[in-house]
Each structure stands twice: as C-alpha cells, then as structure tokens.
Amino acid sequence: MANKKLRTPLCDLLNIEVPILQAGMGGVAFGPLAAAVSKAGGLGTIAAISPTPARVEEEIKLVRSITDKPLCVDIGFPARAPKDLSEVQLDKMPEPLERLQKEIEELGVEVKPVDDQAMSIEDAKEKLEICFRHKVEVVACALGTPKWAVEACHENGAKVISVVGSARHARSAIRNGADVVVVQGTEGGGHTGDVGLNTLLAEVLEFATVPVVAAGGIVNGAQIAGLLTAGAQGVWVGTRFIATPESSVGPNYKQSIVEADYDQTIRSLLFDGLYVRQIKNRYTEVWEGHEDEMLPYPLQRKAQGPVRFAAAAADLKDHQALPAGQGSSVIRDILPAGAVLERLVEETVAQLSSLQNRVQFG
Ligand SMILES: Cc1cc2nc3c(=O)[nH]c(=O)nc-3n(C[C@H](O)[C@H](O)[C@H](O)COP(=O)(O)O)c2cc1C
C-alpha cells in the first residue's frame, strides 16, 4: 500500500486505495503485473483480448493467489470482426513483410504459421463468463462498450470501465451504462486515436455523468497532478508499467522504452491495419514509403502475425513490434510495479502540495 494518501471518489467506486489504474496491454499485462499493482493499492489489469480463455482463467487464478484486492480484466468487443482469422484469405504478402521475414530468418529465428484467434464477440462472451465465475470486480471494455455486456457485468457485480479515444465513443459508452470512462489521448501506446489528451479530456468532461480517467503518455506524478486538477478522477497508465520486472515482455523491449528519445514513436497502420503507436525501429522502418501496401484490418494483422510473433518470442530489439506511448522518452528506469505506483503517488502529492507556493490565485 502506498505511503502517501491520494484519493478521489473513483477510489470508493472501485474499492481501491489510490486512483492509479494499470492499463490493459496485450502481451504485456498478465497476472504478475496486475497482482503487483493491485497489491500496492492501485487497480491491476489483465489484458485478455488476445490470450485464450484458458490462459485468461489461469492469470486470474494467479492474481487471486497473490492478493484479494480488486482486479480488472480487459476484454475487446469489436463491432466488426471475423470469428476466426483463418477465415480471412490473403492474396499476396506485402513486400516489406517479406523483407522483414528474410532479415529475421537471417538472425536465426524461425518464422512459423500462427494461430491468432484474437478478437471476436464469441471469444469476448466466453471471457466474460470466466470473469463472472471468479467474481472479477472490474471489466474494462476496449474496442466498444455494448449495452448487453455492461448489463451482464452489472448483473454479476462487476463495474465497467470503457476505454475510448474520442468524445463520440465516450458518449456512447456512457449511454450504454459504463461506470467509468477512460479517455486515451493520441500520446498513448498501442491502439490510439488522433486527439491529444488535453483536448479529449476537456471535451468529455463537458458531458460526462460518470468519473473520467485520463490515459496516454502519463509517466510521472506532475502529469497526474495536472490531470486531477483538470477534472480527471484518476489515470490509466500503460507504457510506464512495461518497464517493470513484472511485465511479460523481454528485456530488449523494456530497454527500448528506457532508451527511447524524443520523437521516437510513430502512429501507423502497419501493426494490424488500425492505428497503433509504437517505437521506431527496423520493424517500422521497412514500411516507410510503403504505406500503400498496408492492408485493411484484419488482413494486415493476419499478414504480420507469423513475423510479429516470431520476433517477439525471440525478443529481437530491432525487428519486433514495440507498442509504446510518447511518454517513453521520459521513462529512465526499470522499476518494480509496486515501486512505480508508490513513486507516482509521492510525486503527485508533492506536485499538488507545491502548487500553493508557485501559483497565486484567489
Ligand atoms: C504494449 C501495449 C499494448 C496494449 N494493448 C491494449 C489492449 O490489449 N487493450 C486495450 O484496451 N488497450 C491496450 N493498449 C492501450 C492501453 O490500454 C493504454 O490505453 C495506453 O497504454 C495508455 O497510454 P500509455 O501507454 O502512454 O500510458 C496497449 C498499450 C500498449 C503500450
């Protein structure tokens, strides 16, 4: 539990000690990270979009064996998605991918076909049932917040967080009954929109009838103090928690975040055909000038699958996709998740406390 006290009404709503929520991050946020954050008084989240239902259940059990504090599970509800990516036919491999594959193979890494079943409503329903069986306290909805899912969560005693990147989506999530809206600015890592957090937060606060949580590029307490002052009730922090021993990616991925300089992330369709922010490296470089060869979602996801999974499994620094936010340039250390949370709280309290010395008002 954090040494300093930092509470907002969101803490009462979610039954947590400090208003810092660790973001759902595919391939990164499993049981160890979620448990560490929840145990320290924040809200830990298991990213459940891509893993199989059985894996999701294992991760929930792992968290429950470590802490009985509230847990969040992040599930994707895509409006338009094929049930099975194997139904999606690829006519031709884009040339940049062929080049990437060749380079990866030259590094001695085998590129094999992958079984990528991600993102269907059937899959989401199965994962919801698992959450209900284990009395998961909070469900985060990504890629849409359908009314039926919110109602099912409420019937089973779970609160619903909706993660959105636009005011339009925030409005529909609130209409559909979400208890909390997370507004993710374009600064954020992973799938991200094009509106900056500053503007998006102001837009959504104009009409929100539920607590609004800020996300995108948040890596220190001075930022959190500013966002709380602006009206957010908490923060949803992703990239900062990748650079922890508890996150499930390899050391090269973590180090890439610590070493990232200014301007080193790019928002592009290259990852899966939807806009994703990631760190620039050889993986993004091969696509430069080949934007017209990027396929629409989910074709691009399917095309990239074998190369992306092989490079990630081998933790290749230059050749793996490294989704991360613009805040990477301010992250300078790999620190246990509980210590990250503690530091964020201390910095926020210090920043808020110092305000009266630096700003005159009245
Ligand atoms: C590696 C990575 C994977 C992500 N995967 C997901 C995901 O599976 N589901 C989701 O709702 N958001 C996902 N996101 C977005 C995060 O939930 C969050 O909104 C974002 O990380 C906040 O910005 P920040 O990274 O700058 O803190 C991902 C972000 C990253 C960096």
The ligand as an SDF file (V2000), in Angstrom:
LIG
                    3D

 31 33  0  0  0  0  0  0  0  0999 V2000
    2.0050   -2.6780  -25.4320 C   0  0  0  0  0  0  0  0  0  0  0  0
    0.6200   -2.1330  -25.3530 C   0  0  0  0  0  0  0  0  0  0  0  0
   -0.4510   -2.9910  -25.5520 C   0  0  0  0  0  0  0  0  0  0  0  0
   -1.7500   -2.5080  -25.4530 C   0  0  0  0  0  0  0  0  0  0  0  0
   -2.7900   -3.3840  -25.5780 N   0  0  0  0  0  0  0  0  0  0  0  0
   -4.0290   -2.9780  -25.2680 C   0  0  0  0  0  0  0  0  0  0  0  0
   -5.0730   -3.9220  -25.1480 C   0  0  0  0  0  0  0  0  0  0  0  0
   -4.8760   -5.1240  -25.3410 O   0  0  0  0  0  0  0  0  0  0  0  0
   -6.3060   -3.4670  -24.7940 N   0  0  0  0  0  0  0  0  0  0  0  0
   -6.5330   -2.1280  -24.5490 C   0  0  0  0  0  0  0  0  0  0  0  0
   -7.6530   -1.7780  -24.1700 O   0  0  0  0  0  0  0  0  0  0  0  0
   -5.5700   -1.2100  -24.6920 N   0  0  0  0  0  0  0  0  0  0  0  0
   -4.3270   -1.6170  -24.9920 C   0  0  0  0  0  0  0  0  0  0  0  0
   -3.3060   -0.7030  -25.0040 N   0  0  0  0  0  0  0  0  0  0  0  0
   -3.5950    0.7030  -24.6430 C   0  0  0  0  0  0  0  0  0  0  0  0
   -3.5350    0.8360  -23.1160 C   0  0  0  0  0  0  0  0  0  0  0  0
   -4.6390    0.2140  -22.5020 O   0  0  0  0  0  0  0  0  0  0  0  0
   -3.5000    2.3030  -22.6470 C   0  0  0  0  0  0  0  0  0  0  0  0
   -4.6550    2.9900  -23.0380 O   0  0  0  0  0  0  0  0  0  0  0  0
   -2.2480    3.0330  -23.1070 C   0  0  0  0  0  0  0  0  0  0  0  0
   -1.1260    2.2270  -22.8880 O   0  0  0  0  0  0  0  0  0  0  0  0
   -2.1050    4.3510  -22.3610 C   0  0  0  0  0  0  0  0  0  0  0  0
   -1.0480    5.1020  -22.8730 O   0  0  0  0  0  0  0  0  0  0  0  0
    0.4600    4.9910  -22.3050 P   0  0  0  0  0  0  0  0  0  0  0  0
    0.9850    3.7080  -22.8390 O   0  0  0  0  0  0  0  0  0  0  0  0
    1.1290    6.1580  -22.9190 O   0  0  0  0  0  0  0  0  0  0  0  0
    0.3920    5.0290  -20.8160 O   0  0  0  0  0  0  0  0  0  0  0  0
   -1.9960   -1.1380  -25.1520 C   0  0  0  0  0  0  0  0  0  0  0  0
   -0.9040   -0.2830  -24.9680 C   0  0  0  0  0  0  0  0  0  0  0  0
    0.3970   -0.7540  -25.0570 C   0  0  0  0  0  0  0  0  0  0  0  0
    1.5340    0.1750  -24.8110 C   0  0  0  0  0  0  0  0  0  0  0  0
  1  2  1  0
  2  3  1  0
  2 30  2  0
  3  4  2  0
  4  5  1  0
  4 28  1  0
  5  6  2  0
  6  7  1  0
  6 13  1  0
  7  8  2  0
  7  9  1  0
  9 10  1  0
 10 11  2  0
 10 12  1  0
 12 13  2  0
 13 14  1  0
 14 15  1  0
 14 28  1  0
 15 16  1  0
 16 17  1  0
 16 18  1  0
 18 19  1  0
 18 20  1  0
 20 21  1  0
 20 22  1  0
 22 23  1  0
 23 24  1  0
 24 25  2  0
 24 26  1  0
 24 27  1  0
 28 29  2  0
 29 30  1  0
 30 31  1  0
M  END
$$$$
